Amino acid sequence: MRPEYGSRTMLPIVHRPRRLRESPVLRDMLRETTLSAYDFVQPLFISENISEPKAIGSMPGIFQLPFGSVPAEAERLKKSGVAAVLLFGIPKAKDAVASSAFDLDGVVQKTIRIIKEAVPELLIITDVCLCEYMEHGHCGVARRHGDHVQVANDESVEILARTAVSHAAAGADLVAPSDMMDGRVGAIREALDGSGFESTPIMSYAAKFCSAMYGPFRDAAESAPQFGDRRSYQMDPGNALEALRETELDIDEGADIVMVKPGLPYLDILWRVKERFQKPTAVYNVSGEFSMVKAAAMNGWIDEKRVVLETMTAFKRAGADMIITYWAQDLPLWLNE
């Protein structure tokens, strides 16, 4: 006879997926998406204008670093399990042609050499953009026309290519153009190859959206635009098909890794890019995402570690092979726990 519970007759349950969730060991064995310390890249902000680490108020736990602090920081990150860093520089001088960006003794170029001397096994990725070096804060040569920003695309690309070569010459392992100028990946690839750096890979910010979530980063990099905004070159948040077209163009021009930025609001784009192109794919867990979680955690509203691990799992599940995140310095320890 069938067992009866109250007045309801229970039929046999054929499918019981919960059986596989009862045992902690079995749950771990059957987990589809796993995280590793090698998934994460730690951004670093190096400033020529300071002599002591400077806290970034909108990004708790993140600092601008002077040159003197770089060796110890690189060693600390390596010991904590971080395998790669992404460098951003804040120069002493800014001008209308970003001359500090391609200076062979510029802030990023000098930092590369310092890290290679101190911790040679740490992978160094360099952000190739001009916003930190332009007096107006835009990502290319820009002119103001009322409220409209007109960017000189091809003139900007020439500077970006020169900057990428200077990074490679200083010892960068990977260059990452983030400017969203047309044709910059092809120009950088040609310039690298022509300068003897054909083995230096390019990680392209292929689908970089004009997001409201970059505010804390602009504090850290001192790169807020002095007029207008970046909608004339960064992508409209409503455009998914355009993101695929942009990614395909970058791949055709020679990108070795493609990136989606920001992360959480664009998981659908990340998924589409990985599914469509099957190319090594990165995602940038940007400053606004970081600061929102930090603020909520500091107020006791959420468990920071659990939220971050869940977020990183979402990125990996959606197709990310590399995750650029300000929590890279914490995640190896959390994963080992």
C-alpha positions in Angstrom: 0.0 0.0 0.0 1.1 3.6 -0.6 1.9 5.5 2.6 -0.7 8.1 3.6 0.1 11.4 5.3 -3.1 12.9 6.7 -5.7 12.8 4.0 -3.2 13.0 1.2 -1.8 10.0 -0.6 1.8 10.4 -1.5 3.0 9.1 -4.8 6.5 7.8 -5.2 9.0 10.6 -6.0 11.1 9.4 -9.0 13.5 12.4 -9.3 15.2 13.5 -6.1 18.0 16.0 -7.1 18.4 16.9 -3.5 20.0 13.5 -2.7 23.2 14.9 -4.3 23.1 17.9 -2.0 22.9 16.1 1.3 26.6 15.2 1.6 29.1 18.1 1.8 31.8 15.9 0.2 29.5 15.0 -2.7 28.4 18.6 -3.2 32.1 19.6 -3.6 32.8 16.7 -5.9 29.9 17.5 -8.2 30.4 21.3 -8.3 30.3 22.5 -11.9 32.2 25.8 -11.4 35.3 26.1 -9.2 37.6 29.1 -8.4 41.4 29.2 -8.3 43.8 31.9 -7.2 45.0 31.9 -10.8 41.6 33.3 -11.9 42.3 36.7 -10.4 44.2 39.8 -11.3 44.9 42.6 -8.8 44.8 46.2 -10.1 47.5 48.5 -8.7 47.6 52.3 -8.8 51.1 53.8 -8.8 51.6 57.6 -8.4 54.7 59.7 -9.0 53.2 62.4 -6.8 53.3 60.8 -3.4 56.0 59.4 -1.0 53.7 57.3 1.2 50.8 55.0 0.4 47.6 57.1 0.0 44.2 55.6 0.9 41.5 55.9 -1.7 38.5 57.1 0.3 35.9 55.7 -2.1 37.6 52.3 -2.3 38.2 50.9 1.3 41.4 49.0 1.5 42.9 50.2 -1.8 45.8 52.6 -2.0 47.8 54.7 -4.4 51.3 53.6 -4.1 54.6 55.4 -4.4 57.6 53.8 -6.2 59.2 53.0 -2.9 56.3 50.8 -1.8 56.1 48.8 -5.0 58.6 46.0 -4.1 57.1 45.2 -0.8 53.6 45.3 -2.2 54.6 43.0 -5.1 56.1 40.5 -2.6 53.0 40.7 -0.4 50.7 39.9 -3.3 52.9 37.0 -4.5 53.0 35.5 -1.0 49.2 35.8 -0.7 48.7 33.8 -3.9 48.2 36.6 -6.4 49.6 35.6 -9.8 49.1 38.8 -11.9 48.7 42.5 -11.5 47.2 45.2 -13.7 49.1 48.5 -13.6 47.6 52.0 -13.7 49.9 55.1 -13.5 49.4 58.6 -12.2 52.1 60.8 -13.7 53.5 64.1 -12.4 52.7 65.9 -15.6 49.7 65.8 -17.9 49.3 67.5 -21.3 47.2 67.5 -24.4 49.1 64.7 -26.1 49.7 62.3 -23.2 53.4 62.5 -23.5 54.0 60.9 -20.1 52.1 57.8 -21.3 54.9 56.7 -23.7 57.8 58.1 -21.8 60.4 55.3 -21.5 60.9 56.4 -17.9 57.3 57.0 -17.2 55.4 55.9 -14.1 54.2 52.5 -15.5 57.4 51.8 -17.4 59.4 52.4 -14.2 57.0 50.3 -12.1 57.3 47.4 -14.5 61.1 47.4 -14.0 60.8 47.6 -10.3 58.4 44.7 -10.1 60.5 42.6 -12.5 63.5 43.2 -10.3 61.7 42.4 -7.0 59.3 39.6 -8.0 60.1 38.4 -11.5 57.5 35.6 -11.5 54.6 38.0 -11.0 52.7 38.5 -14.3 52.5 42.2 -15.3 49.6 43.5 -17.3 49.5 47.1 -18.3 46.5 49.3 -19.0 47.1 51.1 -22.2 45.0 54.2 -22.1 45.5 58.0 -22.1 43.0 59.3 -19.6 45.5 59.4 -16.7 48.0 61.3 -18.9 45.7 63.8 -20.7 45.1 67.2 -19.1 41.4 66.9 -19.9 41.0 63.3 -18.6 39.7 61.7 -21.8 40.9 58.5 -23.3 42.3 60.0 -26.5 43.1 63.3 -28.1 39.9 65.3 -27.5 38.5 68.6 -28.4 35.5 70.3 -26.8 32.5 71.5 -28.9 30.1 72.9 -26.3 28.9 69.9 -24.3 30.1 67.5 -27.0 33.5 65.7 -27.0 35.1 65.1 -30.3 37.9 62.5 -30.2 40.6 62.4 -32.8 40.5 58.6 -33.2 43.5 58.0 -35.5 45.7 60.5 -33.8 44.9 58.8 -30.5 45.6 55.4 -31.9 49.2 56.4 -32.9 49.8 57.5 -29.3 48.3 54.3 -27.9 50.5 52.1 -30.1 53.6 54.0 -29.0 52.6 53.6 -25.4 52.0 49.8 -25.8 55.5 49.4 -27.3 57.1 51.4 -24.4 55.4 49.1 -21.9 56.6 46.0 -23.7 60.1 47.4 -23.9 60.0 47.9 -20.1 59.1 44.2 -19.6 55.3 44.1 -19.6 54.0 40.5 -20.1 50.7 41.6 -21.5 49.3 44.9 -22.8 45.6 45.8 -22.4 44.2 48.7 -24.5 41.1 50.1 -22.7 40.4 53.3 -24.7 37.8 52.0 -27.1 39.3 53.8 -30.1 38.6 52.2 -33.5 41.4 50.1 -34.9 43.7 50.4 -31.9 44.2 46.6 -31.5 45.5 46.2 -35.1 47.7 49.3 -34.7 49.2 48.0 -31.5 49.7 44.5 -32.9 51.6 46.0 -35.9 53.6 48.3 -33.7 54.6 45.5 -31.3 55.5 43.1 -34.1 57.5 45.8 -35.8 59.5 46.5 -32.6 60.4 42.9 -32.0 57.6 42.2 -29.4 55.6 39.7 -31.5 55.4 37.4 -28.4 53.7 40.1 -26.3 49.9 39.3 -26.1 47.1 41.9 -26.3 44.2 41.7 -23.9 41.6 44.0 -25.4 38.9 45.8 -23.5 36.6 44.7 -26.3 33.2 45.5 -24.8 33.7 48.4 -22.5 30.5 50.2 -21.6 29.9 53.8 -20.6 29.0 52.8 -17.1 28.0 54.8 -14.0 30.2 52.4 -12.0 33.6 53.8 -12.7 33.4 56.7 -10.2 35.7 55.3 -7.5 38.3 54.3 -10.1 38.5 57.8 -11.4 39.3 58.9 -7.8 42.0 56.3 -7.7 43.5 57.0 -11.1 42.8 60.8 -11.0 41.3 60.4 -14.5 37.8 62.1 -14.4 37.0 63.9 -17.6 37.3 67.7 -17.2 34.4 68.3 -19.7 31.7 66.2 -21.3 31.6 62.4 -20.9 32.8 59.3 -22.6 29.7 58.3 -24.5 31.2 59.1 -27.8 33.7 56.3 -27.5 32.6 53.9 -24.7 29.6 51.7 -25.5 25.9 52.3 -24.8 24.8 50.0 -22.0 21.7 49.0 -24.0 23.7 47.5 -26.9 24.4 43.8 -26.8 24.8 43.1 -30.6 27.2 46.0 -30.8 29.3 44.4 -28.1 29.6 41.3 -30.2 30.6 43.3 -33.3 33.2 45.2 -31.3 34.6 41.9 -29.9 34.8 40.3 -33.3 36.6 43.3 -34.8 39.2 43.2 -32.0 39.7 39.5 -32.5 40.2 40.0 -36.3 42.8 42.7 -35.5 44.8 40.4 -33.3 43.5 40.4 -29.7 44.6 37.3 -27.8 42.2 37.9 -24.9 39.0 39.8 -25.0 37.4 41.6 -22.0 33.9 42.7 -20.9 33.7 45.7 -18.6 31.9 46.2 -16.1 31.1 42.7 -14.7 27.9 42.1 -12.8 25.5 44.3 -14.9 26.9 42.7 -18.1 26.9 39.0 -17.3 24.7 38.4 -20.3 27.4 40.1 -22.5 30.1 38.0 -20.9 28.1 34.8 -21.7 27.4 35.8 -25.3 31.0 36.7 -26.0 32.4 33.5 -24.6 29.7 31.4 -26.3 30.1 33.1 -29.7 33.9 33.3 -30.0 35.3 30.7 -27.6 38.3 33.0 -27.1 40.1 33.5 -23.7 37.8 36.0 -22.0 38.3 38.4 -19.1 35.9 40.4 -17.1 36.5 43.5 -15.0 34.8 43.6 -11.6 34.9 47.4 -11.5 35.4 49.9 -8.7 31.7 50.7 -8.3 30.8 47.0 -7.8 33.6 46.8 -5.3 32.7 49.9 -3.3 29.0 49.0 -3.1 29.7 45.7 -1.6 32.3 47.2 0.8 29.8 49.8 1.9 27.1 47.3 2.6 29.5 45.0 4.4 30.8 47.9 6.6 27.2 48.6 7.6 26.7 44.9 8.5 24.1 44.4 5.9 25.9 41.5 4.0 28.6 39.0 4.6 31.4 40.4 2.4 33.3 37.1 1.9 30.2 35.1 0.9 29.0 37.8 -1.4 32.4 38.1 -3.1 32.8 34.4 -3.6 29.3 34.1 -5.0 30.1 37.0 -7.4 33.3 35.5 -8.6 31.6 32.2 -9.1 29.0 34.0 -11.3 31.7 35.5 -13.4 33.4 32.1 -13.9 30.1 30.4 -14.6 29.3 33.0 -17.2 32.5 32.2 -19.1 35.3 34.3 -17.6 38.8 32.8 -17.7 40.3 35.9 -16.0 38.7 38.1 -13.4 40.2 41.5 -12.7 39.1 42.4 -9.2 40.2 44.5 -6.2 39.5 41.4 -4.1 42.3 39.4 -5.8 44.5 40.1 -2.8 41.9 38.5 -0.5 40.5 35.6 -2.6 43.4 33.1 -2.3 43.1 33.2 1.5 39.3 32.9 1.3 39.5 30.0 -1.1 42.0 28.1 1.2 39.6 28.6 4.1 
